[in-house]
Amino acid sequence: MKPVVIALFLLCSNAFGGSVFIAYVGGNIPVNASIDINAEYVALPITVTSDARQASERASLIRQAQSTIQTAAAATPGIEYEQGAISLSPRDRSSFSISKSYGRGEGSRFYVLSKLESGEDIYTTSQKIYSFIRSITIPDDTGLSLGETSLAIDSPASYRSQLLTKISEELQDYKSIFGADYRVKVSGLESPVLVKEKNHRQVTLFIDYRIEINE
């Protein structure tokens, strides 16, 4: 008999900012062993850009705008700041450019997060973030591009032992079903714990593992 292979691959990856792991959206959970928990944060990705002509001025203005938001977040209860990728161009913008914006790929990306309090969901907590952003005054020649809100948690790796226990139980079930004539092998247990949105309040944690059953 040909080997029976149960392939369990993940096509999506987690976005993240700092120590907070952002849940990805869409698709099905590709494994059987998973854990559903309440999310801890709502995260909004933001990119700050500058339309200034000179590269040095753009970098300075982007840093000022980012610093303004970071300082305000530190002073606002329930709001947190996590730095993401920074992409700056060394080139100056041509004075003959028709478009004022220098380039879509340039800027500083970060996350503004708000704790999910008891009884709240992604909708109500998102409004807190939007209100916070509206209260910020950034320098002239800078702009903010807001992404889509997502749920997030701290330290998903702390759930690894629970997930490994569930995977072990799944392996025992396969052994019971196929019998002693079949060998059950699992791989991918070294993979990180991944986070996926389940609904407007919960996330699903899982490890992207693979099970092979051979005669």
C-alpha positions as CSV (number, residue, x, y, z in Angstrom):
1,M,0.0,0.0,0.0
2,K,1.2,3.5,-0.8
3,P,2.0,5.8,2.1
4,V,-0.8,7.9,3.4
5,V,0.4,11.4,3.8
6,I,-1.5,14.1,5.6
7,A,0.1,17.4,4.6
8,L,-0.6,20.3,6.8
9,F,1.1,23.4,5.4
10,L,0.5,27.1,6.3
11,L,0.4,29.5,3.4
12,C,0.0,32.7,5.5
13,S,2.5,34.2,7.9
14,N,2.1,36.4,11.0
15,A,2.7,40.1,10.8
16,F,4.3,41.4,14.0
17,G,5.5,44.4,15.7
18,G,7.9,44.1,18.6
19,S,6.9,41.5,21.1
20,V,3.2,41.6,20.1
21,F,2.1,39.0,17.6
22,I,-0.5,40.2,15.1
23,A,-3.1,37.6,14.0
24,Y,-3.5,37.0,10.3
25,V,-6.9,36.9,8.7
26,G,-8.5,34.5,6.2
27,G,-8.1,30.9,5.3
28,N,-8.7,27.8,7.3
29,I,-6.7,26.3,10.1
30,P,-4.5,23.7,8.4
31,V,-4.1,21.4,11.4
32,N,-6.4,19.6,13.8
33,A,-4.6,20.6,17.1
34,S,-5.3,24.2,18.0
35,I,-6.3,26.4,20.9
36,D,-8.8,29.3,20.9
37,I,-8.2,32.1,23.3
38,N,-9.4,35.7,23.8
39,A,-7.2,38.3,22.1
40,E,-5.4,40.8,24.2
41,Y,-5.1,43.7,21.8
42,V,-6.5,45.4,18.8
43,A,-3.6,46.6,16.5
44,L,-3.7,49.2,13.8
45,P,-0.8,49.4,11.3
46,I,0.2,52.9,10.4
47,T,2.7,54.2,7.9
48,V,4.0,57.8,8.2
49,T,5.4,59.4,5.0
50,S,6.7,62.8,4.0
51,D,6.2,64.9,0.9
52,A,9.3,67.0,1.5
53,R,11.6,67.3,-1.5
54,Q,15.0,66.6,0.1
55,A,15.8,63.2,1.5
56,S,17.3,64.5,4.7
57,E,14.2,66.7,5.4
58,R,11.8,63.7,4.7
59,A,13.8,61.6,7.2
60,S,13.7,64.3,9.8
61,L,9.9,64.9,9.4
62,I,9.1,61.2,9.5
63,R,11.1,60.9,12.7
64,Q,9.3,63.9,14.2
65,A,5.8,62.6,13.3
66,Q,6.7,59.1,14.6
67,S,8.1,60.5,17.8
68,T,5.0,62.6,18.4
69,I,2.8,59.6,18.1
70,Q,5.0,57.4,20.3
71,T,5.2,60.0,23.0
72,A,1.4,60.5,23.0
73,A,0.9,56.8,23.1
74,A,3.1,56.5,26.2
75,A,1.0,59.2,27.9
76,T,-2.4,57.7,27.0
77,P,-3.8,54.9,29.2
78,G,-4.7,51.8,27.2
79,I,-2.7,52.8,24.1
80,E,0.6,51.2,23.2
81,Y,3.2,51.7,20.4
82,E,5.2,49.0,18.5
83,Q,7.8,49.9,15.9
84,G,7.8,48.1,12.5
85,A,9.8,48.5,9.4
86,I,11.5,51.8,8.3
87,S,12.2,52.5,4.6
88,L,13.8,55.7,3.6
89,S,15.2,56.8,0.2
90,P,18.5,58.7,0.0
91,R,17.4,60.5,-3.2
92,D,15.9,63.9,-3.5
93,R,12.6,64.4,-5.2
94,S,12.8,66.1,-8.6
95,S,11.3,69.6,-8.7
96,F,9.7,68.6,-12.0
97,S,7.7,65.7,-10.5
98,I,4.0,65.9,-11.2
99,S,3.1,63.9,-8.1
100,K,3.8,65.5,-4.8
101,S,4.2,62.2,-3.0
102,Y,7.8,60.9,-3.3
103,G,7.1,57.2,-3.3
104,R,4.7,54.7,-1.9
105,G,7.4,52.4,-0.5
106,E,9.0,55.1,1.6
107,G,8.2,55.8,5.2
108,S,8.1,54.3,8.7
109,R,5.6,51.6,9.6
110,F,4.5,51.0,13.2
111,Y,1.5,49.7,15.1
112,V,-0.8,51.5,17.6
113,L,-2.4,49.0,19.9
114,S,-5.2,49.2,22.5
115,K,-5.9,46.6,25.2
116,L,-9.1,44.6,24.8
117,E,-11.0,45.2,28.0
118,S,-13.6,42.9,29.4
119,G,-16.8,43.1,27.3
120,E,-15.1,44.8,24.4
121,D,-14.5,43.5,20.9
122,I,-12.5,44.6,17.9
123,Y,-15.1,47.2,16.9
124,T,-15.3,49.1,20.1
125,T,-11.6,49.0,20.8
126,S,-10.8,50.1,17.2
127,Q,-12.7,53.3,18.0
128,K,-10.4,54.1,20.8
129,I,-7.4,53.9,18.4
130,Y,-9.1,56.0,15.8
131,S,-9.9,58.6,18.4
132,F,-6.3,58.6,19.6
133,I,-5.0,59.1,16.1
134,R,-7.4,62.0,15.4
135,S,-6.1,63.7,18.5
136,I,-2.5,63.8,17.1
137,T,-1.1,66.8,15.2
138,I,1.8,65.8,13.0
139,P,4.2,68.1,11.2
140,D,3.4,69.7,7.8
141,D,4.5,67.7,4.8
142,T,3.8,64.4,6.6
143,G,0.9,62.1,6.3
144,L,-0.5,58.9,7.9
145,S,-1.7,55.9,6.0
146,L,-3.9,53.6,8.1
147,G,-4.1,49.9,7.5
148,E,-6.6,47.3,8.6
149,T,-7.1,46.6,12.3
150,S,-6.2,43.1,13.6
151,L,-6.4,41.2,16.8
152,A,-3.1,40.5,18.6
153,I,-1.6,38.8,21.7
154,D,1.5,38.7,23.7
155,S,3.8,35.6,23.9
156,P,2.0,33.0,21.9
157,A,5.0,30.7,22.5
158,S,3.8,30.3,26.1
159,Y,1.0,28.0,24.7
160,R,3.5,25.7,23.0
161,S,3.3,23.0,25.7
162,Q,-0.5,22.9,25.5
163,L,-0.4,22.5,21.7
164,L,2.2,19.8,21.9
165,T,-0.1,17.9,24.3
166,K,-3.0,18.1,21.9
167,I,-0.8,17.0,19.0
168,S,0.4,14.0,21.1
169,E,-3.2,13.1,21.7
170,E,-4.0,13.3,18.0
171,L,-1.1,10.9,17.2
172,Q,-2.4,8.4,19.7
173,D,-5.8,8.6,18.0
174,Y,-4.2,7.8,14.6
175,K,-2.3,4.9,16.1
176,S,-5.6,3.5,17.5
177,I,-7.4,3.9,14.1
178,F,-4.7,2.5,11.8
179,G,-3.3,-0.2,14.2
180,A,0.2,-1.5,14.9
181,D,1.0,-2.2,11.3
182,Y,1.2,1.5,10.5
183,R,3.9,4.0,11.6
184,V,2.8,7.5,12.5
185,K,5.4,10.3,12.2
186,V,5.1,14.0,13.0
187,S,7.4,16.8,11.8
188,G,7.4,20.5,12.0
189,L,7.1,20.7,15.8
190,E,10.0,23.2,15.9
191,S,7.8,25.7,14.0
192,P,6.7,28.8,15.8
193,V,3.2,29.1,17.3
194,L,1.1,31.0,14.8
195,V,-1.9,33.2,15.5
196,K,-5.0,33.5,13.4
197,E,-8.2,35.6,13.9
198,K,-11.2,33.4,14.8
199,N,-13.8,36.0,15.2
200,H,-14.2,39.6,16.5
201,R,-12.9,38.7,19.9
202,Q,-10.9,35.4,19.7
203,V,-7.7,34.1,18.0
204,T,-6.7,30.6,17.3
205,L,-3.2,29.4,18.1
206,F,-1.5,26.4,16.4
207,I,1.8,24.9,15.2
208,D,2.2,24.2,11.5
209,Y,3.1,20.5,11.7
210,R,2.9,17.6,9.3
211,I,1.7,14.0,10.0
212,E,2.8,11.0,7.9
213,I,1.2,7.6,8.2
214,N,3.2,4.7,6.6
215,E,2.5,1.0,6.5
